[in-house]
Amino acid sequence: MFKNIEKSTVLKLVEQIEYNTGQVSSKTLSQNPNVSVTLFSFSKGEEISTHTSRGDAMVTVLEGLAKITVDNVDYQVGAGETIVMPATIPHALFAVENFKMILTVVFPKT
């Protein structure tokens, strides 16, 4: 189920989370053992350092520009673009400029 978001309403996801200077902010929209959907906003220069996930993680940038590193390869990902970070592969995110994204993680069945 979805939470923290209006239902039966046309929304612009980019408007559902605000920037907070000097911070990475998040808003969970759905989370269960199979999938997680989260909105993020990054102030310019903020980052999430290298880590792994047990599920495939798909980032869609809603606004701005990010440097997303997957398995030591850097990608510039801008508004309207998507990249999938495969499960168990190291990845990191860095805000080249303020950016907002939606992250969908699909977890393997346990």
Stockholm file with secondary structure:
# STOCKHOLM 1.0

chainA/1-110         MFKNIEKSTVLKLVEQIEYNTGQVSSKTLSQNPNVSVTLFSFSKGEEISTHTSRGDAMVTVLEGLAKITVDNVDYQVGAGETIVMPATIPHALFAVENFKMILTVVFPKT
#=GR chainA/1-110 SS CCCSSCSSSCCCGGGGSCCCTTCEEEEEEEECSSEEEEEEEECTTCEEEEECCSSEEEEEEEESEEEEEETTEEEEEETTCEEEECTTSCEEEEESSSEEEEEEEECCCC
#=GC SS_cons         CCCSSCSSSCCCGGGGSCCCTTCEEEEEEEECSSEEEEEEEECTTCEEEEECCSSEEEEEEEESEEEEEETTEEEEEETTCEEEECTTSCEEEEESSSEEEEEEEECCCC
//
